[in-house]
């Protein structure tokens, strides 16, 4: 299976609601995402999965618009959302349906964001590698032939 990978860097803040240690406190990270894409059918007429700049524009553009330099908080963390929303900010708080762990952020990108921004692009994102720090990362992996994933891409 051919695959191409694009690196996306962004800065964000979060807190993990009900965490048993220091991650229960608001804090920030320099996150790095590796977006792994595979062609729906074949390589394009130039022999590529997709031009790297398309992954940067579509996935990186979404990350820049919604996650870069903002707070990502769990929808049930209402007190923190209200507190953060009182602070001056360039962007709104991003409210995630799940706790903003690296695992959940990876899954959100793979199953929610990538299918929307890359629909009809000729590729499927089958893996997200998410570095929360340079020492800690998660991976969310899907089989590109999975009917559930293909349906999200309109296939």
N, C-alpha and C positions, 0 to 999 in steps of 0.2 A: 504494500500500500504506500503510495506516495504521500508525503506530508510536507507542509512548509510551516515555519514557526516565526512569529513576530513577537518581539519584546516590547512591552509597554510599561513605562515607569510613571508612578503618580504618588502624591502625598495625600494622606487622609488621617482623620482622627476617628476614634470609636471608643466604645467601652463594651465589655461583655457583661450583660446584665446577669446577676447572680453568680458571677465567677467567684471562685473560692480564694482568690488572691488579688494581686495588684492590678490585674486586667479589669477589675470591676471599676477602676478609676478611669476617667476620661484620659486618653493618651493618644499619641500619634505614631505613624509609621511612614516609611518610604517603601511603598509596595512596588513589587515588580510582578507583572503578569506575563506569562508565555502563552500565546494563543496558537494552538496546533490545529491546522486546517488540512482537510483532504478533499480531493475533487469529488463531485457528485458522480461523474462518469469518467472522464479522461482528462489528461493534461490539456491545457489550452493550445491553440495553434502555434504558440511560441515555445511550448514545452514546459509550462509552469502550472503549478496548482492554482495560484492566483498571484497577482502582483502584490508584493509586500506592502506597497503604499495603500492598497485598498483595505488591508487589515488595519493598518495604522489609522486611516481616515475613518473607517466605519466603527471598529471596536474601540480604538484609541480615542476617537472623537466622542463616543458615548461616555467613556471613562472620564475624559476631560470635562465634559459638560456636567456630569452628575456626581462623580466621586472625587475628582482631583481637588485638593484644597477645600474639603468640606468634612463635615461630621457624618458618619454613617451609624445610625442607631436603630435598634430593634423597636418595632411598632408598639410593643407592650411596655417599653421604657418611657412612659409618659412624663414622669417628673423630669427626667434628663432632657427629653425633647423640648419641653416647655422652658427649661432653664437655658438650653443652648439657643433656642429661638429668640431669646431676649437679647443676646449678644449681637453687636454689630457684625455683619457678615456680607461677603460678596455673593455667596451662594446660599441657597436654602439647605437645611439639613436633609440628607437622604434617609428616608425611613424605609427600612428593609422589613419584609414580612417575617424574618427569622433573626436570631441573635447574630451580630456581625462578626462571627468567627471567620478565620481564613477559609475553613471548609465551606461555610455557608456562602461566603463571597464567591468562591470558586464555582459552586453549584449555580448560583444566581447568574453568573456570567455565561456558563455553558448552556443552561436550560432556558433562560429568559432573554438575556441580552443578545447573545450571538445569533440565535435564530431570527430575531426581529431585524437586526441591522444588516445581516448577511443573506436574508431571504432572496432567492432568485439570483444569487451571485455565482452559482456554480460550485460552491464549496459548502462543506459541513465542518463546523468546529467540533472535534471529537475529544479534545483534551484541553484543560486549563491547568497550568501550573502557576500557583500563586505564592510568591515569596512575601511573607509578612515581615521578615527580617532576613538578613543574609544567611542566617543559620537555620531558619524554620520555614518550611513551605508545605503546601498541600497540593493534591492533584485531584481533579474531578475528571473522570474518564468515561466516555460513552462509546459504544460500538456504532460506527457510522451507518451500519446497515439496520440498526434498531428502528423498527417502524414508528415508535413513539418519537424518536429524535427526527426522523425524516419528515414526519407529519408537521413538526414545528417549523421546518424549512419549506413547507408547502409542496413536498414531494410525495 
